[in-house]
Each structure stands twice: as structure tokens, then as C-alpha cells.
Amino acid sequence: MTTMAEPATNDPTDHQQAPESGFRSRPKYFYLGDPVVQGFKDLIAKFHPQPPTDSVGPPTREGPLVNQEPPVNGELPANDQGPPANGGAPNNEAPPANGGAPNNEELPANAAPPNDGEPPNNANNPPTHEPADQEDLSLLSHDEIEKREALLTRLQSDLLPLLLEQIDELCESLDPLGCRNRPRSSFPPILQIQAELEPTMDQIQSAMDTVCPKPINLVASQAKDWHLRGLKSYRLHFLKSEFDQGWWAHLCQGFGEAYEEIQQWGFCSERSKNQFDILAYIDTHGSSPFNLFYDSVVETIQLLQQSELDYIKQSWKSGVAKIDGILNSILELLINRSFSQPLFLRHPVVVRLAQSAIPILKLSRLLILNLTRHVSSHLKWNHELDSFTEMSSDQLQSLAKLARTLATDFSHLVRLLLIADRDDPHPAFTRRDLAHWSRRFKERLDAAMLLVFLHLLPSEIPASSTIAPPHYACLDKSWLVSWNQALISALCHFQLAAKALDNQPAT
């Protein structure tokens, strides 16, 4: 909890008197911020993927400082440096002898120009083959799986929550009012937090180097990782992506903003160079760096801790809402309830086609809602289903994307209905598109139903008076068979309605 700021003292010795030259005075305890600033710089130098060159170590180019302090007793400040003797180039550097190649690097002896007509392999033209340094998770040994699972558990349950707590304490300690009014009592806790942050970040870095030592070969891993449980590629790929793309970069940006604020308050012998511009960072990333870090880590912890069924259910929520919206859109096309959008179907054949699509939408929605509501209720008594299934990452993601994929299919169907309802002669491809839509839709649900039967249904539902029939009706094989028969019937009616488009006269 942030403590209340102590009232500013009226002691005239708290601040130095402004010199006659008109330069702004510094606080009395300006030197107290130096170790804090250096602590942040050390963290940035150690953990930032691409640390700003002027933020750590001696600057490579020194220009006139803004609001420069006047000399004290005829001496320059300790951090001031004169112009470089080599006319502006950094010390100990000379033009490369190899015509532009960096120092200590040599061109390979067998280097050859790119073949004519073939672009070189670079960031814009990646190689078509899989890089050799990618890792196929499905080939991990049993001992390696156990070691990485233990580290992953420690990451999600211990190290990452600890780091979040430390960053939260740091943000509270960096309260501007407290730091400026009570520097002698505010800066020591920041130094203590910095000392605690470094070993925590070291342990997280070490764990990540073991759990995800290389980029993951998704092509090879996703289809064969059903035995990896918590190490399945969809989990580790998300973890590594969040770690590589943001954690340390966001934290180090926040560290840089913090020490530059301390410099701007005057509690440092060094002036701020504004290398960590908070406004520019927010404009680019949409939020402050500590908020971005916090949100990313929390989302990662939630993914690592949730069961695979929870992952599927969470992914289905947005898709179900979209299906509801599309169902309402089709009803509006039929009865024209929305005066703000005067879209309605006029041709009787197209109206019947739209009416035949409504049972398909409702049956799809019913299946997803029933599975979402009731599958997890069996975890209380069914010991066959735990946090992990025997689905591969490919299968899990296919099932997780089912609701959104169906919503996209239904949106495409609405567009086809509007095309079929035009006044101009109907193109021949309209009926073929509708037939293709029907086949593809059936194939999607068949694949999903197979996964449900293989991996989500318990081998048997025990007879127990404590479990009411509605809680497991959707998992009963007979219910799913009846549902599948109703879907097949609805698709047949839709296909017959689509064939009637050929007999509709053009208007």
C-alpha cells in the first residue's frame, strides 16, 4: 500500500539557492538518485534485448545538455566530458578496414554473390526449408519432459507471480510525490527492490532457456505432441512468443522511464537524455510498459494454469456471440424488423433458402452451448478426464476455433443469400457455392464430433442420484447421435432449397 507523502519541510537548506546566473537550482539531496539510476541502468544493460547505446556506459556522442548546471568552484561536474579527440567519432574506433564490415568480423572465405534471379535469404525473403535450430517437441525424452514440466510449474506458480509482486512494489515506490518530498526515505526501498528483481529475472531467464531453448518447430510438433501434457506446442509457443516479444523489453522501458524521471526531478548528477520517451512508447504500443508487461504475464499464467477443456470453452465464447448475431441478421432479412438497415429478402426461393439455414445455425449453437456448459461438470467425478487430454495441439486448436470458424461460415452464407436475392440473373456459381458451403460445413462438424467422441466423452456415465440428467445429457452418446441426425436432415433440406435456385426465373 502506498504511504501518504510527508509534508514538505520549510527548512531553507532543503534546496540550494538559485545561482546568480539564473540556472535552476538542484535539490539538496540530488546525489541520492545516482545509485538508483545506476541500478536501473544495470538491469537494462543485462536484460534489454536491444539496450539503447546511450543509456548504459559512456555516451558515444555528447552534445550540449539542456539546462546545464553552472560550474561549481570552477570544476566541471563529474559526468561531464570534453569533446572527443578524434573529432566526434567514438574513442577506440576507426573506420573498418574491410570496407564496411563490422570490426572483429570477417566475410566467409567461400562468400559468393547471390545467384541471379534468386533473392538472398534474409528477413524479407526467409528460406523455404525449416531452420535447423528449431526444436521438435514431440521428440523430447521422458526425462527431458519431466525436467521441463517441473520448471514450467515453477514459472507459473512461483517465479512469474513473484515478479509481478516486485514490479507492483516498484511502481508504488516510484510515487513522484513521495520521491520528491522524501528522497532520503524513498530511494533506499527502490534500491532494495532492484536487488530483488535481478535474481528473480535471472531465474526466469534460466527457466525459459531450458523450457524453450529454441524456436518451436510448429509444423513438426503440433501434430504429434499429444503425450506432452503441459508442454504441448500451443502452450509453449504462446509462452515463448510473449517472452521474446515483450517481457524484458517492456520492463526495461519502464526502468528507463523511471530513472529518467529521477533525473528530471534533479536527484541525479546526470541530466536526462529522454531516450525512453513514455508518450512515444504509449503511442506505439497503446499503453505504458509496466501495464503491457503485467497484462502479458497474467494472460500467460492463465493459459498455463487452465485445463485444455477450459482453453476450448474460453475460445468458444466469442464465437457463440457471433453466431447469435448472425442468426438475428438472417431473421431480420426475413421479416425486416430493422428499419435502420432496410435489407430484406424478396425472392420466395431465396426466402425458403434462408429459412432452411436457421435450423443449421440453431443446432450448431445448441451443440457448442451444451458442451460449454456441461463437459466440465464431469471433471468432479470422472477421473478419466484431467487437465490434459490426449489431443495434439493441432486437434486442440481446431476444436478451440470451431465456434469462430462456424461464425465465419455463417457470415459467408449471409453474403451468398444476398447475392442470390439480386434482381439480375443469378450466376451459375451461386448454387455451386451454396453446395460447397454445405459440404465444407458438414466436414467441419464431423471432424469436431470425432474429437468430442474420442477425447471428451467419458467411457461411461455412472448411475448416481446426485447427478441430475440435464448435467450429462449432452455427453450421452444417444443425445449426440440424435443431434447429428437432426443436423444431417437440416443440411439435406438446405441443399434441396439451394437446387431450387436453378428454376427461379430472372427478373
C-alpha positions in Angstrom: 0.0 0.0 0.0 1.3 3.4 -0.9 2.1 5.5 2.2 1.0 9.1 2.4 3.6 11.7 1.4 5.2 13.5 4.2 4.6 17.3 4.1 7.4 19.3 2.5 9.7 20.9 5.0 10.2 24.6 5.2 13.9 24.2 6.0 15.7 26.6 3.6 18.6 24.1 3.4 16.4 21.5 1.6 17.3 23.2 -1.7 20.3 25.1 -2.8 19.8 28.8 -3.5 19.5 29.6 -7.2 22.8 31.0 -8.5 23.0 34.5 -9.9 23.4 33.1 -13.4 19.7 32.2 -13.5 20.2 28.4 -13.8 17.6 26.2 -11.9 18.7 25.1 -8.5 19.1 21.4 -7.6 17.5 19.7 -4.6 19.8 19.4 -1.6 19.9 15.6 -1.8 20.3 15.4 -5.6 23.1 12.8 -5.3 20.7 10.3 -3.6 19.3 9.3 -7.0 22.6 8.3 -8.5 22.7 4.7 -7.2 19.0 4.2 -8.1 19.7 5.4 -11.6 22.7 3.2 -11.9 20.7 0.2 -10.6 18.1 0.7 -13.4 20.9 1.1 -16.0 22.5 -2.2 -14.8 19.2 -4.0 -15.2 18.7 -2.6 -18.6 22.2 -3.5 -19.7 21.7 -7.1 -18.5 18.2 -7.9 -19.7 17.2 -5.5 -22.5 17.2 -7.3 -25.9 18.5 -4.2 -27.6 19.6 -1.7 -24.9 19.9 1.9 -26.1 23.6 2.6 -26.6 23.5 5.9 -24.6 21.6 4.5 -21.7 24.4 2.4 -20.3 28.1 3.1 -20.2 29.8 6.2 -21.5 27.9 8.0 -24.3 29.3 7.8 -27.8 28.4 11.4 -28.6 28.0 14.2 -26.2 26.2 17.4 -27.1 25.3 20.4 -25.0 23.0 19.5 -22.2 19.6 21.2 -21.6 19.6 23.4 -18.6 23.3 22.7 -17.9 24.4 23.3 -14.3 27.0 26.1 -13.8 30.5 25.1 -12.7 30.9 24.6 -9.0 34.1 26.0 -7.6 35.5 26.2 -11.1 35.2 22.4 -11.7 33.2 20.6 -14.2 30.6 18.0 -12.9 32.0 14.5 -12.6 30.0 13.2 -15.5 30.9 16.0 -18.0 33.2 15.1 -20.7 35.0 17.2 -23.2 34.7 16.7 -27.0 36.3 13.6 -28.3 39.9 14.0 -29.5 39.1 12.3 -32.8 36.6 14.9 -33.9 33.4 13.3 -32.8 34.0 9.6 -33.5 33.8 7.3 -30.5 37.0 6.5 -28.8 38.9 3.4 -29.8 37.0 3.2 -33.0 38.3 3.6 -36.5 36.8 3.1 -40.0 36.6 -0.6 -40.7 39.4 -2.0 -42.7 37.2 -4.4 -44.6 35.3 -1.8 -46.4 32.3 -1.5 -44.1 32.1 -4.8 -42.3 32.0 -4.6 -38.5 35.2 -5.0 -36.5 36.2 -8.5 -35.4 34.1 -9.9 -38.2 35.3 -11.3 -41.5 33.5 -12.2 -44.6 33.4 -16.0 -45.1 36.1 -17.3 -47.4 33.6 -19.0 -49.6 31.3 -16.0 -49.9 29.7 -15.5 -53.3 27.3 -13.1 -54.7 23.7 -14.1 -54.8 22.6 -16.1 -57.8 20.9 -14.0 -60.5 17.2 -14.2 -60.2 17.2 -15.6 -56.7 16.8 -13.2 -53.8 19.1 -13.8 -50.8 17.8 -15.4 -47.7 17.1 -12.6 -45.3 14.3 -11.2 -43.1 12.3 -10.2 -46.1 13.0 -13.5 -48.0 13.1 -16.3 -45.4 14.3 -19.7 -46.5 11.7 -22.2 -47.6 13.1 -25.0 -45.6 12.7 -25.4 -41.8 15.7 -23.8 -39.9 17.9 -26.4 -38.3 17.9 -24.7 -35.0 14.1 -25.2 -34.4 13.0 -27.8 -31.9 10.6 -30.6 -32.5 8.9 -31.0 -29.1 7.5 -34.4 -30.0 11.0 -35.9 -29.9 11.7 -35.0 -26.2 12.8 -37.8 -24.0 10.8 -38.8 -20.9 13.5 -37.3 -18.6 13.6 -34.0 -20.5 9.7 -33.8 -20.4 9.7 -34.2 -16.6 12.5 -31.6 -16.1 10.8 -29.0 -18.3 7.4 -29.7 -16.7 8.9 -29.0 -13.3 10.4 -25.8 -14.5 7.2 -24.7 -16.2 5.2 -25.4 -13.0 7.7 -23.3 -11.1 7.4 -20.5 -13.6 3.6 -20.2 -13.5 3.1 -20.8 -9.8 6.2 -19.1 -8.2 8.6 -17.0 -10.3 6.1 -15.1 -12.5 3.7 -14.2 -9.6 6.8 -13.1 -7.6 8.0 -10.9 -10.4 4.5 -9.3 -10.7 4.6 -8.6 -6.9 8.0 -7.0 -7.2 7.1 -4.8 -10.1 3.9 -3.7 -8.2 6.1 -2.7 -5.2 8.4 -0.9 -7.5 5.6 1.1 -9.1 4.3 2.1 -5.6 7.9 3.1 -4.5 8.3 5.3 -7.6 5.4 7.6 -6.5 6.5 11.1 -7.7 5.2 13.0 -4.7 6.9 10.7 -2.2 10.2 10.6 -4.0 10.4 14.4 -4.4 9.3 15.2 -0.9 11.0 12.3 1.0 14.1 11.3 -1.1 16.1 10.0 1.9 13.3 7.6 2.8 12.0 6.8 -0.7 15.2 5.8 -2.6 16.5 3.1 -0.3 13.4 0.9 -0.8 13.8 1.2 -4.6 17.4 0.0 -4.3 16.2 -3.0 -2.2 13.6 -3.9 -4.9 16.3 -3.6 -7.6 18.4 -6.0 -5.7 15.5 -8.5 -5.5 14.5 -8.0 -9.2 17.8 -9.2 -10.6 17.8 -12.7 -9.2 14.1 -13.2 -10.0 14.7 -12.2 -13.6 17.8 -14.4 -13.7 15.8 -17.4 -12.6 13.0 -16.7 -15.1 15.6 -16.3 -17.9 17.3 -19.5 -16.9 13.9 -21.4 -16.8 12.9 -20.0 -20.2 16.3 -21.1 -21.6 15.5 -24.7 -20.5 11.8 -24.9 -21.2 12.0 -23.1 -24.6 15.7 -23.2 -25.6 15.0 -22.8 -29.3 12.2 -21.6 -31.6 9.5 -24.3 -31.7 9.0 -26.2 -35.0 5.3 -26.0 -35.1 4.9 -27.9 -38.3 6.6 -31.0 -36.8 5.4 -30.5 -33.2 1.7 -29.7 -33.3 0.5 -32.9 -34.9 2.5 -35.3 -32.6 2.6 -33.7 -29.2 -0.5 -35.5 -27.6 1.8 -37.1 -24.9 3.4 -33.8 -23.8 0.6 -32.6 -21.5 1.6 -29.2 -20.2 4.4 -28.9 -22.8 2.2 -29.1 -25.8 3.4 -26.7 -28.5 0.3 -24.4 -28.4 1.2 -23.6 -24.8 5.0 -23.2 -25.2 4.6 -21.3 -28.4 2.4 -18.7 -26.7 4.8 -18.6 -23.7 7.9 -18.1 -25.9 6.2 -15.5 -28.1 5.1 -13.4 -25.1 8.6 -13.7 -23.5 10.5 -12.9 -26.7 8.3 -10.1 -27.9 7.7 -8.1 -24.8 8.5 -9.1 -21.2 12.1 -7.8 -20.8 11.7 -5.0 -23.4 8.6 -3.7 -21.6 10.3 -3.9 -18.2 13.5 -2.2 -19.4 11.4 0.6 -21.0 9.7 1.1 -17.6 13.1 1.1 -15.9 14.4 3.7 -18.3 11.4 5.9 -17.8 11.8 5.6 -14.1 15.4 6.7 -14.0 14.9 9.5 -16.5 12.1 10.8 -14.2 14.5 10.8 -11.3 17.0 12.7 -13.4 14.3 15.2 -14.4 13.4 15.7 -10.8 17.0 16.8 -10.2 18.0 13.9 -7.9 20.9 12.8 -10.0 24.3 14.2 -11.1 23.4 13.4 -14.7 20.9 15.0 -16.9 18.1 13.1 -18.7 18.6 12.4 -22.4 14.9 11.4 -22.9 15.9 8.1 -24.6 12.8 6.4 -23.0 10.0 8.7 -24.2 6.9 7.4 -22.4 4.5 9.3 -24.7 6.1 7.9 -27.8 6.0 4.4 -26.3 2.3 4.7 -25.5 1.6 6.0 -29.0 3.4 3.0 -30.5 2.2 0.2 -28.1 -1.1 1.6 -26.8 -0.3 1.5 -23.1 2.5 2.1 -20.6 5.3 -0.5 -20.5 4.6 -1.8 -17.0 0.9 -2.3 -17.9 1.8 -4.1 -21.0 4.2 -6.4 -19.1 1.6 -7.1 -16.4 -1.2 -7.9 -18.9 1.1 -10.2 -20.9 2.3 -12.1 -17.8 -1.2 -12.5 -16.4 -2.5 -13.8 -19.7 0.4 -16.3 -19.9 -0.1 -17.6 -16.3 -3.8 -18.1 -17.0 -3.1 -20.1 -20.2 -0.5 -22.2 -18.5 -2.8 -22.9 -15.5 -6.0 -23.6 -17.3 -7.1 -27.1 -18.4 -7.4 -27.9 -22.0 -11.2 -28.0 -21.6 -11.1 -24.5 -20.1 -9.0 -23.4 -23.1 -11.6 -24.7 -25.5 -14.5 -23.2 -23.6 -12.8 -19.8 -23.3 -12.2 -19.8 -27.1 -15.8 -20.6 -27.8 -17.3 -17.7 -26.0 -16.7 -15.0 -28.7 -17.8 -17.4 -31.4 -21.2 -18.2 -29.8 -21.9 -14.4 -29.6 -21.1 -14.0 -33.3 -23.4 -16.9 -34.2 -26.2 -15.3 -32.2 -25.6 -12.1 -34.1 -25.7 -13.8 -37.5 -28.9 -15.7 -36.5 -30.5 -12.3 -35.7 -29.3 -10.9 -39.0 -30.9 -13.7 -41.0 -34.2 -13.2 -39.1 -34.0 -9.5 -40.0 -33.5 -10.4 -43.6 -36.7 -12.5 -43.5 -39.1 -10.2 -41.6 -37.4 -6.8 -42.0 -37.6 -5.8 -38.3 -34.7 -3.3 -38.6 -35.7 -0.1 -40.2 -32.2 1.4 -39.8 -30.9 -1.4 -42.1 -33.6 -1.9 -44.8 -32.2 -5.2 -46.0 -34.7 -7.9 -46.6 -35.1 -10.9 -49.0 -37.6 -10.6 -51.7 -37.5 -13.7 -53.9 -39.5 -16.6 -52.5 -36.9 -19.2 -53.4 -34.2 -17.3 -51.5 -36.5 -16.7 -48.6 -37.1 -20.5 -48.3 -33.3 -21.0 -48.6 -32.7 -18.6 -45.7 -35.5 -20.3 -43.6 -33.8 -23.7 -44.2 -30.5 -22.3 -42.9 -32.0 -21.3 -39.5 -32.1 -24.9 -38.1 -28.5 -25.4 -39.0 -27.5 -22.3 -37.0 -29.6 -23.3 -34.0 -28.3 -26.8 -34.0 -24.7 -25.6 -34.1 -25.3 -23.2 -31.3 -27.0 -25.9 -29.2 -24.0 -28.2 -29.5 -21.5 -25.6 -28.5 -23.6 -24.3 -25.6 -24.2 -27.8 -24.3 -20.6 -28.8 -24.4 -19.5 -25.5 -22.9 -22.0 -25.8 -20.0 -21.8 -29.4 -19.1 -18.5 -31.0 -20.2 -16.5 -29.5 -17.3 -19.1 -30.6 -14.7 -17.9 -34.2 -15.3 -14.5 -33.4 -14.0 -15.8 -33.5 -10.5 -16.5 -37.2 -10.7 -14.9 -38.5 -13.9 -11.3 -39.4 -13.1 -10.5 -40.2 -16.8 -10.6 -36.5 -17.7 -8.0 -34.3 -16.0 -6.4 -31.1 -17.0 -4.9 -32.6 -20.1 -6.4 -34.8 -22.9 -4.7 -36.9 -25.5 -5.4 -34.4 -28.2 -2.5 -32.9 -30.1 -2.1 -29.2 -30.4 -3.4 -29.3 -33.9 -6.6 -31.0 -32.7 -7.0 -28.8 -29.7 -6.7 -25.6 -31.7 -9.1 -27.0 -34.4 -11.7 -27.6 -31.7 -11.0 -24.3 -29.9 -11.5 -22.4 -33.2 -14.7 -24.3 -34.0 -17.2 -21.6 -32.8 -15.3 -18.8 -34.6 -14.9 -20.9 -37.7 -18.7 -21.6 -37.8 -19.4 -17.9 -37.3 -17.2 -17.1 -40.3 -19.0 -19.8 -42.3 -22.4 -18.3 -41.4 -21.3 -14.8 -42.3 -20.3 -16.1 -45.7 -23.7 -17.8 -46.0 -25.4 -14.4 -45.4 -23.4 -12.9 -48.3 -24.4 -15.7 -50.6 -28.1 -15.2 -49.7 -27.8 -11.5 -50.6 -26.1 -12.4 -53.9 -28.8 -14.9 -54.7 -31.5 -12.3 -54.0 -30.3 -9.8 -56.5 -32.5 -8.7 -59.4 -30.0 -9.5 -62.1 -29.8 -13.1 -63.4 -28.3 -15.4 -60.8 -24.8 -16.5 -61.8 -24.3 -20.2 -62.2 -21.7 -20.3 -59.4 -24.2 -19.3 -56.7 -25.7 -22.7 -56.4 -22.3 -24.4 -56.6 -21.1 -22.0 -53.9 -24.0 -23.0 -51.7 -23.4 -26.7 -52.2 -19.7 -26.2 -51.5 -20.6 -24.3 -48.3 -22.9 -27.1 -47.2 -20.2 -29.8 -47.7 -17.5 -27.8 -46.0 -19.7 -27.0 -43.0 -20.6 -30.7 -42.6 -16.9 -31.7 -42.8 -16.0 -29.2 -40.0 -18.6 -30.5 -37.7 -17.8 -34.2 -38.5 -14.2 -33.6 -37.5 -15.2 -31.8 -34.3 -17.7 -34.6 -33.4 -14.9 -37.2 -33.8 -12.7 -35.3 -31.4 -15.6 -35.0 -28.9 -16.3 -38.7 -29.1 -12.6 -39.7 -28.8 -11.4 -37.3 -26.1 -14.2 -35.5 -24.3 -16.8 -38.3 -23.7 -16.2 -40.5 -20.6 -16.2 -44.2 -21.2 -19.3 -44.5 -19.1 -21.6 -42.2 -17.2 -22.1 -43.7 -13.7 -25.6 -44.1 -12.3 -25.8 -41.6 -9.4 -28.7 -39.9 -7.9 -26.5 -36.9 -7.1 -26.1 -36.1 -10.8 -29.3 -34.9 -12.5 -29.9 -36.0 -16.1 -29.6 -32.5 -17.6 -26.0 -32.3 -16.3 -24.8 -35.1 -18.5 -27.5 -35.4 -21.2 -25.2 -33.7 -23.8 -22.5 -36.2 -23.1 -24.7 -39.2 -23.6 -23.9 -40.9 -26.9 -27.6 -41.3 -27.8 -28.1 -37.5 -27.5 -25.2 -36.8 -29.7 -26.4 -39.3 -32.3 -29.8 -37.7 -32.3 -28.2 -34.3 -32.7 -26.1 -35.5 -35.6 -29.2 -36.9 -37.3 -31.0 -33.7 -36.9 -28.1 -31.8 -38.5 -27.9 -34.1 -41.4 -31.7 -33.6 -42.0 -31.3 -29.8 -41.8 -28.4 -29.9 -44.3 -30.4 -32.0 -46.7 -33.3 -29.5 -46.7 -30.8 -26.7 -47.2 -29.3 -28.4 -50.2 -32.8 -29.0 -51.8 -33.6 -25.3 -51.3 -30.3 -24.4 -53.0 -31.1 -26.5 -56.0 -34.4 -24.6 -56.5 -32.4 -21.5 -57.4 -31.8 -23.0 -60.9 -35.6 -23.0 -61.5 -36.1 -19.4 -60.4 -36.8 -17.1 -63.3 -34.7 -14.0 -63.6 -36.5 -10.7 -63.0 
